[in-house]
Amino acid sequence: MRCFRIPRMNTTDLIEAARKATGLSDFGDPKALEGLDILVKASNEEARLSPAGAMRWRETLTTVLVNRLRIVDYLKRKPELLQRPVEKPMFVFGLPRTGTTLTINLLGADPMRRCLLRWEALQPVPPAKKGELHTDLRCGAQRQMLDAMLKIAPQIAAAHFEEADSPTECQYAMQLSFCAEIFDSILQIPGYRRWFLHETGYRHAFEFHKQLLQLLQEHNGGRWTLKNPWHPLFLDDLTAVYPDAQLVMTHRDPVEVVGSACGLLRLVRPMYSDKVDNREIAETLLETFDLMIARQNAFREKHGADAIHDIQYLEQLRDPVGTMRKVYAHFGEPLSAEAEARMTRLAQENPQHKHGRHVYALEDYGLTAAEVRKRYRDYIERFSIPQKSQEPGR
């Protein structure tokens, strides 16, 4: 039987494809392409891409390049946008699967806030016209695609679901600089992970992140409120670009976090590879979680214990609006009656497990609850995190 040979990707070819698709050539800061080179090398040598996965991955990287070209071009034609401030942005983060999505959705219900919406993160240029964030044709197209995905892969929606016009992770903004954890989640690429976690900085990615926000707020402003679980990895770079940032971290029993995160990656990775190793997934996540906890601890030690406001997952499930009141009080800001009413309605209309239950088991990844709890004992004790026995059904 003939073996299908997957052609190696080439950075030059990807760049040329993006330039051909747009008629543009300027990517801005050349540092972004350093990450692309490393990502392509790791994808070729380590990712074990399937034929369909390789095609999908090539399209993904080309689309990221296309978006970057269009953003740079738009801002070159409207440089005045870069003078507009991004004041006191709020960043929600925490180990993945700790309730960051619920938190950002509640915050996004406040009409005074501005979130990065899924559709515009995927197709940011041109920015939506005034008042059309939820009616733009690109939003409608994304809604149709998500409806189709719900039918094809309902198990992914059960694990993590976003509406076309709901807040999304600013991972999509960071990937424009090819310096984002999203790549390491999708593929098993230890070479890229080593560079991303230990050999590079995140500041240039945050600088381009800010430029994207300045572009998107051209016609639709508001207090930027963003979420990305992985931001604890580079809080110093985040606050260097956003010195008045408001930081919020969510917490949940690591036994549930690790199991749920492993389960999500196990659903996503087969889209790109036929050779998915459960133990590799677990080892990748554990290494990353260790760094996230250590680096946010170091940030608190440097800036004070109250530099980050903490939210407990269980408390937020039981009293979502009360948890939001504490967030606003921590930062000395009023929570309007209208915002509170919208938050209440959102919580009522979106109960836990609305799109089905995400089923996972640590044992499938060579782990036990005792092992995970021992590994993260200091983290659990430091933040007084309730354990699994106190948590509602998965």
N, C-alpha and C positions, 0 to 999 in steps of 0.2 A: 504494500500500500504506500502510495506516495505521501510524503510528509510535507505539509504546507509550511513554508519558511516565511516567518513574519519579517518584513523589511525593517531595518533599523531606522529610527527617527533621526533627523538631522536638524540642529538648531537653525542653520541657514535656510533650509527648505521651509521650516515653519514660519520664519520671519518673512520670507519671500511670499508665501501664500497669503499671509495677513496683509502685506503691502499691496499685493495684487488685488485682493478683495476690497480694499478701501481706497486705493490710489494715494495713500499716505505713506510717509517714511519715517517720521520722527517719533521715537518712543520716549523722549524725555530723558530722565536720568538713566545713563547706561548701566548703572548698578543693578537695575532690574534684570538685565539680560544675563548677569552673572548667575543668578538663581536659576534662570531657565536652562543654562548650560549644564548645571549640576543636576537639575531635575531630569533633563533628557538623558544624560549619561546613566543615571540610576534607573530610569524607566527601561532603557535598552538592556542593561546588564543584570538587573535584579528583580524586576516587577513580574516576570513570568506572564506577560500579557497573552491573552488568547487572541486569535485573529480578529474576532468581533471587538474585543476589548481594545486592541491596538488601534483599530479604526476610530473607535469612540474616543480614546485618549488623545489621538492626534487632532480630532475635531475640537475637543475641549481646549487644548493648549492654543490652537489657532484662534479660537473664539476669544480667549483671554487677551491674546496679542491684538486682535482686531479692536476690542474694547479699549485697550490702552491707547492705541493709535488715535482713536476717535476722541477720547478724553483730552489727550495732549493737543490735538488739533483744535478742538472746541475752545479750550482755554487760551490758546495762542490767538484765536480770533476775538476772544472776549476776556482780555487779561484783567479787566476791572473786577471780575468775579473773585480773583485771588486776593483782593483787598477787603472783601467782606468777612467779618469775624465769624468764628464758630465759638460761641461763648458758653462756658460751663456745660460742656457735653457730659452726659451720664453714660458710663460704660458698665454693663452688667456682665459678669463672668463667674466662673467657678468650674470645678471639675464637670465634664459633660454628664448629662443625665441628672443634674441636681436642681432642675426647675428654672433654668435661665429662660426657657421659652415662655413659660407661664409669666415670669417676671416682666419680660419685655412686652408681652401682649397686654398685661395690666397697665403698665406705664404708657404704652402706646394708645390706650383708650383715652388718655388725657388729651383734649383737643389742642392744648398749648404745646404739645410735644411733637417732634418730627422724627420718625424712624426710617431706617433704610428698608424699603419694601422689596419683597422678593423679585418682582418683575423688573424693577428699575435697577436692582443690583446686577441682573443678568443682561439688561439692555439699557445702559444709562444715558446714552446720547441719541437725540437731544433730550434735555430734561423735560419732564412733563410741564404742560402749560398750567397756568394758575387754576387751581381748583379741579384738576383732572388726574390727580394721583390714582384715583380708583376707577376712572373711566377711560384712560388712555387705551388705544387699540392694542398696545403691547401687553397691557394688563389682561385684556380679554383673551389674547392668544395664549398667554401663560395659564390662564384659568382653564382653557380647553385642554391644554397639554396635561395639566395636573388631574383633570377629570379622567383622562385616558389612563394615566398612571395608576390612579386609584383602582381601576378595574383590572389592570395587568398585575400590579404588585401591591395588594392591600396590606401585606405584612409590613412593608416599609412605612406606610401611612400610620400603622398602629404604633410603630416605634418613634416616628418623628414626622409630623405633618405641618405644612405651612400652606396657607391660602396664597393665591397669586399676589394679593395686596396686603398681606400681613407682614409684620416685621421679620426680617431675616438676619442671619449672622453677618457681621462685617468681615467674615472670612472672605467673602466675595470681593470686598474692597482690597484686602491684603493680598489676595492671589494675583491681583494686577501687577504686583511687584515680584511675583514668583517667590515670595517669602511668606508662606502660609502653611499652617498645620493641615489644612484640608487635603493637600497632596499626599501627605503621609498617612492620612486616614483611608484614602481611596486605594492606595497601592502599598505593597510591602517593599519599601525602598530605603534600606538602612543607610546607604550612602548619602542620600538627600537628608534623611533625619539627622544624621551626625552633623552635617553642615548647618542645618536649620537650628538645631538645639545648642550647638557648642562652638560654632565657628563663625557665625555672622551676627549682625545686629538687626534690629527691626525698625530702626529710626527712619530709614529712607522709605520703608513701606508705609509707616504712619504718615509721613509727609505727603505721600501720594494719596493716601486715605483722606487726608484733610482736603486736598485739592478736589477730590471727587465730591466731598460734602459741599464744598463751596460751589461747585458746578450744579449739583442737584438742588440746592436751595435758591437757585436763581429766581424761580417763580413761586416756590412753595417752601416758605420758611417755617421756623419754630425751633424750640429747644431740642437739639439733637440728642437722641436717646438710643443707644446702640448696645448690641450684645455679641459676644464671641467668647465661648468657654475658655479659649486658649490664651487670652490676654495675660494671665498671671505669669506667663513665660517671659514677658518683656514689659513689665510695668514701668520701668525707668525710661524706656524709649517712648512709651505712650505718654507719660507725663512731661517728657521733654518737649513733645510736639503740642500737647494739650495741658499746659501747666495748671489750668483751673478745672481740670476734669473731676467729676464726681464718680467715685468708684464703689460698686456694689458687688458683693460676692455671695453666691448661694452655696449651701452645704447640705449634704445628704450622707447617710450611712455608706461608707466606701464599699461594703459588701454589695449593696444594690447598685452603686455607681459602676463598679468594675464589671459586674455581670451584665448590666444593661448596655454599657458601652461596647463590650465585646460582642454582644448580640447584634447591635446595630452595624458594626463593621462587618460582621459575618454576613449580613444581608446585602451590604453594598459591594464588597470586594469581588464577588462572583460576576459582577457586571463587567469586570475588566480582566479577570484571570480565572482559569479553570483549576488552578492549583492554589487553594487557600488553606493555610495551616492555622488551626485554631490556637495552638500554643504560641505561634509567632504574633498573632493578634494580641494575646494577653501580655506577652513580654513587651511589645511595643507600647501598649497603653500604660502598663505599670511604670515603665521607665519615664514616660512623659508625665504621668501624675506625680511621681516623686519630685520631679523638677518644678512642676507647677506649685506644689505645696511649699517646697523649700524657697522658691523665689518670692512668693507672696509673703512668706514669713519674714524674709530678709527685708522686703519693702516696708512692712509694718515696723520692724525694729529700727529702720532708718527714719521713718516719717511719723511714727506714733501709732498706737493701737487703733485709734479712731480714724486713721487715714482711709480705711475701707469699712463700709457699712456691711454688716453680715445679715443674711436671711437664712433661716432654717427651712428646709424643704417641707417638713411635716407641718410646721406652723403656717406656712403659706397655703398648704392644701386646706387646712382647717379654717383659716381666717384670711383669705386673700386680700381683702380691702383693708383689714386692720394692719396687715403687714406693710401695705403701701403707705398707710398713715405714718408708720414708723420711719420709712424711707424719707418721706417729705420732711418729717420733723427733724431727722438727723441732719439734713442739709439746710434747715431753717427756711423752708419754703411752704407756702400755703397749698393745701389740696382743696380745689374748688368743689362745690356741691355737684356741679355738672360732671366733673371728672370722676368723682366718687360714684355717682349714679351710673356712669358708663362702665366703670370697672366692675360694679356689682352685676350689671347686666351681662357683661362678657363672661364673668365667672359662672353665672347661672346657665348661660347658653353653651358653655364649653366644659362640661364635667370631665374629670379624669377618665381615660379610656374611651372617649367619644368615638375614636376611630378604631377601636379594638384594643385588646391587650397585647402588650409586647412581652412575649414569653422568652425567658432565658434561664440558663443554669450555669453556675460557675464551673461545675464539674466537667462540662463540655470543653472547657479551656484549660484543663489540668490544674484547677485551683480549688481551694476549699474556703468556706467562710472564715474558719479559724485562722487560716494562713493570711487572708486579706486583712482581717481585723488586727492581727498582730503586727503586720507591716505598717498599718496606719494608726496604730494605737495613740501615738503622740498627737496626731492631727485630730482624732476623735475627741481626745481629752481636752485639747487646747480650745476647741470650739464647742464643746459640750453637745456633740452631735447625737441625737437619739438613734438607737439601733433598730434593725429590721423588725424585731418583735413589736415595735411601737408603730410600724408603718402600715397603712391600709393595704389591701390586696394589690398585687402588681397589675 
